[in-house]
Amino acid sequence: MVSFISFNSFTEKEKNQLLKEDINQDVGTDIELDYIFSMLKPKERALLTLRIVEDKDFNEIGSILGISNATTRKRFERVKNKIQNIIRGRLQDEGKN
C-alpha cells in the first residue's frame, strides 16, 4: 500500500503550480496520499493516477476518459488546485493544534 505521494514525477512547472514554495518547504516532498485521495472524487483520482502514476499524456487520458484534450488539461489543472487547497487546509489545521 502506498502511503505517500512523491512529487518527483511532476515537472518543475507542475510542482511550482501545485505547491507554492513556502508550502513546499513546510510540507516537504511527501504528502499523505490516502488523505488527499479521500478528498478527491473518483474521476479526479482517475485523472491524477493516469497523469502522474501511469505517465499518460493528455491525449491518452482524454481518450481513456472519453473527453477532449482541452477538457483533460482543464480538469487536471483543477485537480492540482484542489490538492493545493487540501494541503493548505491541512497545514492550517496542524497550526491550530
DSSP file (Angstrom, degrees, kcal/mol; ACC not computed):
  #  RESIDUE AA STRUCTURE BP1 BP2  ACC     N-H-->O    O-->H-N    N-H-->O    O-->H-N    TCO  KAPPA ALPHA  PHI   PSI    X-CA   Y-CA   Z-CA
    1    1 A M              0   0    0      0, 0.0     2,-0.5     0, 0.0     0, 0.0   0.000 360.0 360.0 360.0 135.1    0.0    0.0    0.0
    2    2 A V        +     0   0    0      1,-0.1    32,-0.1    31,-0.0     3,-0.1  -0.777 360.0 174.6 -90.8 126.8    1.3    3.4   -0.9
    3    3 A S        +     0   0    0     -2,-0.5    30,-1.6    30,-0.1    31,-0.6   0.621  62.0  42.4-105.3 -17.5    1.0    6.0    1.9
    4    4 A F  E     -A   32   0A   0     28,-0.2     2,-0.5    29,-0.2    28,-0.2  -0.925  67.7-135.3-131.9 154.1    2.8    8.9    0.4
    5    5 A I  E     -A   31   0A   0     26,-1.8    26,-1.0    -2,-0.3     2,-0.5  -0.929  18.4-145.8-107.2 131.8    2.9   10.7   -3.0
    6    6 A S  E >   -A   30   0A   0     -2,-0.5     3,-0.7    24,-0.2    24,-0.1  -0.828   4.1-155.6 -96.0 131.6    6.2   11.7   -4.4
    7    7 A F  G >  S+     0   0    0     22,-0.9     3,-1.3    -2,-0.5    -1,-0.1   0.342  73.8  98.1 -87.9   8.1    6.3   14.9   -6.3
    8    8 A N  G 3  S+     0   0    0      1,-0.3    -1,-0.2    21,-0.1     7,-0.1   0.768  76.4  60.7 -64.4 -24.6    9.4   13.8   -8.2
    9    9 A S  G <  S+     0   0    0     -3,-0.7    -1,-0.3     2,-0.1     2,-0.2   0.607  89.0  89.3 -80.8 -10.2    7.1   12.7  -11.1
   10   10 A F  S <  S-     0   0    0     -3,-1.3     2,-0.1     1,-0.1    42,-0.0  -0.567  83.8-116.5 -80.2 148.8    5.9   16.2  -11.6
   11   11 A T     >  -     0   0    0     -2,-0.2     4,-2.8     1,-0.1     5,-0.2  -0.403  33.4-105.1 -71.9 163.7    7.7   18.6  -13.9
   12   12 A E  H  > S+     0   0    0      1,-0.2     4,-2.5     2,-0.2     5,-0.2   0.902 123.5  52.5 -58.8 -40.6    9.2   21.6  -12.2
   13   13 A K  H  > S+     0   0    0      1,-0.2     4,-2.0     2,-0.2    -1,-0.2   0.923 110.7  46.8 -61.7 -44.2    6.4   23.8  -13.7
   14   14 A E  H  > S+     0   0    0      2,-0.2     4,-2.8     1,-0.2     5,-0.2   0.892 110.8  52.7 -65.5 -39.6    3.8   21.4  -12.3
   15   15 A K  H  X S+     0   0    0     -4,-2.8     4,-2.7     1,-0.2    -2,-0.2   0.937 110.6  47.3 -60.1 -45.8    5.5   21.3   -8.9
   16   16 A N  H  < S+     0   0    0     -4,-2.5    -1,-0.2     1,-0.2    -2,-0.2   0.853 114.7  46.5 -66.2 -34.1    5.5   25.1   -8.7
   17   17 A Q  H  < S+     0   0    0     -4,-2.0    -1,-0.2    -5,-0.2    -2,-0.2   0.883 115.1  46.4 -72.9 -38.1    1.9   25.3   -9.7
   18   18 A L  H  < S+     0   0    0     -4,-2.8     2,-0.5     1,-0.2    -2,-0.2   0.917 124.3  23.3 -71.8 -44.2    0.8   22.6   -7.3
   19   19 A L  S  < S-     0   0    0     -4,-2.7    -1,-0.2    -5,-0.2     2,-0.1  -0.983  75.2-133.5-129.0 127.3    2.7   23.9   -4.3
   20   20 A K     >  -     0   0    0     -2,-0.5     4,-2.7    -3,-0.1     3,-0.4  -0.439  36.2-107.6 -69.8 154.4    3.9   27.4   -3.6
   21   21 A E  H  > S+     0   0    0      1,-0.2     4,-2.1     2,-0.2     5,-0.2   0.858 117.4  52.3 -57.1 -39.5    7.5   27.5   -2.4
   22   22 A D  H  > S+     0   0    0      1,-0.2     4,-1.4     2,-0.2    -1,-0.2   0.888 112.9  44.2 -67.9 -36.3    6.6   28.3    1.2
   23   23 A I  H  > S+     0   0    0     -3,-0.4     4,-2.7     2,-0.2     5,-0.3   0.912 111.0  54.9 -71.0 -41.9    4.1   25.4    1.5
   24   24 A N  H  X S+     0   0    0     -4,-2.7     4,-2.4     1,-0.2    -2,-0.2   0.878 107.7  49.9 -58.9 -39.2    6.5   23.1   -0.2
   25   25 A Q  H  < S+     0   0    0     -4,-2.1    -1,-0.2    -5,-0.2    -2,-0.2   0.885 113.8  45.3 -67.7 -38.0    9.2   23.9    2.4
   26   26 A D  H  < S+     0   0    0     -4,-1.4    -2,-0.2    -5,-0.2    -1,-0.2   0.898 122.6  34.5 -71.1 -40.8    6.8   23.3    5.3
   27   27 A V  H  < S-     0   0    0     -4,-2.7     3,-0.4     1,-0.2    -2,-0.2   0.797  95.6-149.5 -86.9 -30.2    5.4   20.1    3.9
   28   28 A G     <  -     0   0    0     -4,-2.4    -1,-0.2    -5,-0.3    -2,-0.1  -0.531  45.1 -58.2  84.8-161.4    8.5   18.6    2.2
   29   29 A T  S    S+     0   0    0     -2,-0.2   -22,-0.9    -4,-0.1     2,-0.5   0.509 115.3  73.9-100.3  -4.3    8.1   16.4   -0.8
   30   30 A D  E     +A    6   0A   0     -3,-0.4     2,-0.3   -24,-0.1   -24,-0.2  -0.947  55.8 178.0-115.1 124.6    5.9   13.7    0.7
   31   31 A I  E     -A    5   0A   0    -26,-1.0   -26,-1.8    -2,-0.5     2,-0.7  -0.906  45.0 -91.7-120.2 147.7    2.2   14.3    1.4
   32   32 A E  E  >  -A    4   0A   0     -2,-0.3     4,-2.0   -28,-0.2   -28,-0.2  -0.451  37.9-167.7 -63.9 106.7   -0.2   11.8    2.8
   33   33 A L  H  > S+     0   0    0    -30,-1.6     4,-3.3    -2,-0.7     5,-0.3   0.890  82.0  57.4 -64.9 -41.9   -1.7   10.2   -0.3
   34   34 A D  H  > S+     0   0    0    -31,-0.6     4,-1.9     1,-0.2    -1,-0.2   0.914 109.3  45.5 -58.0 -43.6   -4.5    8.4    1.5
   35   35 A Y  H  > S+     0   0    0      2,-0.2     4,-0.9     1,-0.2    -1,-0.2   0.937 114.9  46.8 -66.3 -46.3   -5.8   11.7    2.9
   36   36 A I  H >X S+     0   0    0     -4,-2.0     3,-1.1     1,-0.2     4,-0.5   0.943 113.2  48.8 -61.6 -47.8   -5.5   13.6   -0.4
   37   37 A F  H >< S+     0   0    0     -4,-3.3     3,-1.1     1,-0.3    -1,-0.2   0.854 105.2  58.7 -62.5 -33.9   -7.2   10.8   -2.3
   38   38 A S  H 3< S+     0   0    0     -4,-1.9    -1,-0.3    -5,-0.3    -2,-0.2   0.753 104.8  51.9 -66.6 -21.8  -10.0   10.6    0.2
   39   39 A M  H << S+     0   0    0     -3,-1.1     2,-0.3    -4,-0.9    -1,-0.3   0.538  98.7  82.6 -90.4  -8.0  -10.8   14.3   -0.5
   40   40 A L  S << S-     0   0    0     -3,-1.1    39,-0.0    -4,-0.5    -3,-0.0  -0.690  80.9-116.9 -99.1 150.7  -10.9   13.7   -4.3
   41   41 A K     >  -     0   0    0     -2,-0.3     4,-2.5     1,-0.1     3,-0.4  -0.430  36.3-104.7 -74.9 158.1  -13.9   12.5   -6.4
   42   42 A P  H  > S+     0   0    0      0, 0.0     4,-2.4     0, 0.0     5,-0.2   0.875 122.1  50.7 -54.3 -41.1  -13.4    9.2   -8.2
   43   43 A K  H  > S+     0   0    0      2,-0.2     4,-2.1     1,-0.2     5,-0.1   0.858 110.1  50.6 -67.0 -34.0  -13.0   10.9  -11.6
   44   44 A E  H  > S+     0   0    0     -3,-0.4     4,-2.5     2,-0.2    -1,-0.2   0.906 110.5  49.1 -68.1 -41.9  -10.4   13.3  -10.1
   45   45 A R  H  X S+     0   0    0     -4,-2.5     4,-2.7     2,-0.2    -2,-0.2   0.909 110.8  50.8 -62.9 -41.6   -8.5   10.3   -8.7
   46   46 A A  H  X S+     0   0    0     -4,-2.4     4,-2.7    -5,-0.2     5,-0.2   0.929 111.5  47.2 -62.1 -45.8   -8.6    8.5  -12.0
   47   47 A L  H  X S+     0   0    0     -4,-2.1     4,-2.2     2,-0.2     5,-0.2   0.927 113.8  47.3 -61.7 -46.1   -7.2   11.6  -13.8
   48   48 A L  H  X>S+     0   0    0     -4,-2.5     4,-2.9     1,-0.2     5,-0.7   0.913 113.1  48.8 -62.8 -43.7   -4.5   12.1  -11.3
   49   49 A T  I  X>S+     0   0    0     -4,-2.7     5,-2.6     1,-0.2     4,-0.8   0.917 111.8  48.5 -63.1 -45.1   -3.5    8.4  -11.4
   50   50 A L  I  <5S+     0   0    0     -4,-2.7     6,-2.7    -5,-0.2    -1,-0.2   0.903 119.3  38.7 -63.3 -40.4   -3.4    8.4  -15.2
   51   51 A R  I  <5S+     0   0    0     -4,-2.2    -2,-0.2     4,-0.2    -1,-0.2   0.937 129.8  24.3 -77.2 -47.6   -1.3   11.5  -15.5
   52   52 A I  I  <5S+     0   0    0     -4,-2.9    -3,-0.2    -5,-0.2    -2,-0.1   0.933 130.9  31.7 -89.1 -50.8    1.1   11.1  -12.5
   53   53 A V  I  <<S+     0   0    0     -4,-0.8    -3,-0.2    -5,-0.7    -4,-0.1   0.940 130.7  32.6 -77.3 -47.8    1.3    7.4  -11.8
   54   54 A E  S   <S-     0   0    0     -5,-2.6    -1,-0.2     2,-0.1    -3,-0.2   0.516  97.4-136.1 -90.4  -4.2    0.9    6.0  -15.3
   55   55 A D        +     0   0    0     -6,-0.3    -4,-0.2     1,-0.2     2,-0.2   0.839  41.7 166.1  55.6  40.2    2.6    9.0  -17.0
   56   56 A K        -     0   0    0     -6,-2.7    -1,-0.2     1,-0.1     2,-0.1  -0.574  34.1-122.5 -83.4 148.4   -0.1    9.2  -19.7
   57   57 A D     >  -     0   0    0     -2,-0.2     4,-2.4     1,-0.1     5,-0.2  -0.398  31.6-100.5 -83.3 170.6   -0.2   12.3  -21.9
   58   58 A F  H  > S+     0   0    0      1,-0.2     4,-2.6     2,-0.2     5,-0.2   0.832 121.5  54.8 -64.8 -32.9   -3.4   14.4  -22.1
   59   59 A N  H  > S+     0   0    0      2,-0.2     4,-2.2     1,-0.2    -1,-0.2   0.931 110.4  46.1 -63.8 -44.7   -4.5   12.9  -25.4
   60   60 A E  H  > S+     0   0    0      2,-0.2     4,-2.4     1,-0.2    -2,-0.2   0.925 113.9  48.4 -63.2 -44.8   -4.3    9.4  -24.0
   61   61 A I  H  X S+     0   0    0     -4,-2.4     4,-2.9     1,-0.2     5,-0.2   0.926 110.6  51.0 -62.5 -44.9   -6.1   10.4  -20.8
   62   62 A G  H  X>S+     0   0    0     -4,-2.6     5,-2.3     1,-0.2     4,-1.3   0.900 110.6  49.3 -59.0 -41.6   -8.8   12.1  -22.9
   63   63 A S  H  <5S+     0   0    0     -4,-2.2    -1,-0.2     3,-0.2    -2,-0.2   0.911 112.9  46.7 -64.4 -43.0   -9.3    9.0  -25.0
   64   64 A I  H  <5S+     0   0    0     -4,-2.4    -2,-0.2     1,-0.2    -1,-0.2   0.908 119.9  38.6 -64.9 -43.0   -9.5    6.8  -21.9
   65   65 A L  H  <5S-     0   0    0     -4,-2.9    -1,-0.2    -5,-0.2    -2,-0.2   0.543 109.6-119.5 -88.7  -7.4  -12.0    9.1  -20.1
   66   66 A G  T  <5S+     0   0    0     -4,-1.3     2,-0.3     1,-0.3    -3,-0.2   0.854  73.6 115.7  73.6  35.0  -13.9   10.0  -23.2
   67   67 A I      < -     0   0    0     -5,-2.3    -1,-0.3    -6,-0.2    -2,-0.1  -0.881  68.2 -92.1-131.2 164.0  -13.2   13.7  -23.0
   68   68 A S     >  -     0   0    0     -2,-0.3     4,-2.4     1,-0.1     5,-0.1  -0.221  33.6-111.7 -73.1 164.6  -11.4   16.2  -25.2
   69   69 A N  H  > S+     0   0    0      2,-0.2     4,-2.5     1,-0.2     5,-0.2   0.920 119.4  50.4 -59.2 -46.0   -7.7   17.2  -24.8
   70   70 A A  H  > S+     0   0    0      1,-0.2     4,-2.3     2,-0.2    -1,-0.2   0.896 110.9  48.3 -62.7 -41.0   -8.7   20.7  -23.6
   71   71 A T  H  > S+     0   0    0      2,-0.2     4,-2.8     1,-0.2     5,-0.2   0.904 110.4  52.5 -65.3 -41.0  -11.1   19.3  -21.1
   72   72 A T  H  X S+     0   0    0     -4,-2.4     4,-2.3     1,-0.2    -2,-0.2   0.934 110.8  46.7 -59.5 -48.0   -8.5   16.9  -19.8
   73   73 A R  H  X S+     0   0    0     -4,-2.5     4,-2.3     2,-0.2    -2,-0.2   0.914 113.6  48.2 -61.3 -44.2   -6.0   19.7  -19.3
   74   74 A K  H  X S+     0   0    0     -4,-2.3     4,-2.3     1,-0.2    -2,-0.2   0.917 112.0  48.6 -65.5 -43.6   -8.5   21.9  -17.6
   75   75 A R  H  X S+     0   0    0     -4,-2.8     4,-2.4     2,-0.2    -1,-0.2   0.890 110.4  51.7 -64.4 -38.1   -9.7   19.1  -15.2
   76   76 A F  H  X S+     0   0    0     -4,-2.3     4,-2.5    -5,-0.2    -1,-0.2   0.919 109.0  50.7 -63.6 -42.6   -6.1   18.3  -14.4
   77   77 A E  H  X S+     0   0    0     -4,-2.3     4,-2.2     1,-0.2    -2,-0.2   0.908 110.7  49.4 -59.7 -42.6   -5.4   21.9  -13.6
   78   78 A R  H  X S+     0   0    0     -4,-2.3     4,-2.5     2,-0.2    -2,-0.2   0.891 109.6  51.2 -64.8 -39.9   -8.5   22.0  -11.3
   79   79 A V  H  X S+     0   0    0     -4,-2.4     4,-2.5     2,-0.2    -2,-0.2   0.918 109.5  50.3 -64.1 -42.7   -7.3   18.8   -9.5
   80   80 A K  H  X S+     0   0    0     -4,-2.5     4,-2.3     1,-0.2    -2,-0.2   0.916 111.7  48.2 -61.6 -42.0   -3.9   20.3   -8.9
   81   81 A N  H  X S+     0   0    0     -4,-2.2     4,-2.2     2,-0.2    -2,-0.2   0.898 110.5  51.6 -64.2 -39.9   -5.6   23.4   -7.5
   82   82 A K  H  X S+     0   0    0     -4,-2.5     4,-2.3     2,-0.2    -2,-0.2   0.914 109.6  49.3 -63.1 -42.6   -7.8   21.3   -5.3
   83   83 A I  H  X S+     0   0    0     -4,-2.5     4,-2.6     2,-0.2    -2,-0.2   0.912 108.5  53.7 -63.2 -41.9   -4.8   19.4   -3.9
   84   84 A Q  H  X S+     0   0    0     -4,-2.3     4,-2.4     1,-0.2    -1,-0.2   0.917 110.3  47.1 -58.2 -43.1   -3.1   22.7   -3.2
   85   85 A N  H  X S+     0   0    0     -4,-2.2     4,-2.5     2,-0.2    -1,-0.2   0.869 109.7  53.2 -67.2 -36.9   -6.1   23.8   -1.2
   86   86 A I  H  X S+     0   0    0     -4,-2.3     4,-2.4     2,-0.2    -2,-0.2   0.927 110.4  47.8 -61.4 -44.9   -6.3   20.5    0.6
   87   87 A I  H  X S+     0   0    0     -4,-2.6     4,-2.5     2,-0.2    -2,-0.2   0.921 111.1  50.4 -63.7 -44.5   -2.6   20.9    1.6
   88   88 A R  H  X S+     0   0    0     -4,-2.4     4,-2.3     1,-0.2    -1,-0.2   0.924 111.3  48.7 -59.2 -44.5   -3.2   24.4    2.8
   89   89 A G  H  X S+     0   0    0     -4,-2.5     4,-2.4     1,-0.2    -1,-0.2   0.892 110.4  51.3 -62.3 -39.9   -6.2   23.3    4.9
   90   90 A R  H  X S+     0   0    0     -4,-2.4     4,-2.3     2,-0.2    -1,-0.2   0.902 110.2  49.0 -64.1 -41.8   -4.1   20.5    6.4
   91   91 A L  H  X S+     0   0    0     -4,-2.5     4,-1.9     2,-0.2    -2,-0.2   0.889 110.9  50.1 -65.7 -39.1   -1.3   22.9    7.3
   92   92 A Q  H  X S+     0   0    0     -4,-2.3     4,-1.1     2,-0.2    -2,-0.2   0.908 110.2  50.5 -65.6 -40.9   -3.8   25.4    8.9
   93   93 A D  H  X S+     0   0    0     -4,-2.4     4,-0.9     1,-0.2     3,-0.4   0.906 110.2  49.6 -62.3 -41.5   -5.3   22.5   10.9
   94   94 A E  H  < S+     0   0    0     -4,-2.3     3,-0.4     1,-0.2    -1,-0.2   0.856 107.4  55.3 -66.0 -33.9   -1.9   21.5   12.1
   95   95 A G  H  < S+     0   0    0     -4,-1.9    -1,-0.2     1,-0.2    -2,-0.2   0.755 104.0  54.6 -70.0 -24.2   -1.1   25.0   13.1
   96   96 A K  H  <        0   0    0     -4,-1.1    -1,-0.2    -3,-0.4    -2,-0.2   0.713 360.0 360.0 -81.2 -21.3   -4.2   25.2   15.3
   97   97 A N     <        0   0    0     -4,-0.9    -1,-0.2    -3,-0.4    -2,-0.2   0.462 360.0 360.0 -86.0 360.0   -3.3   22.1   17.3
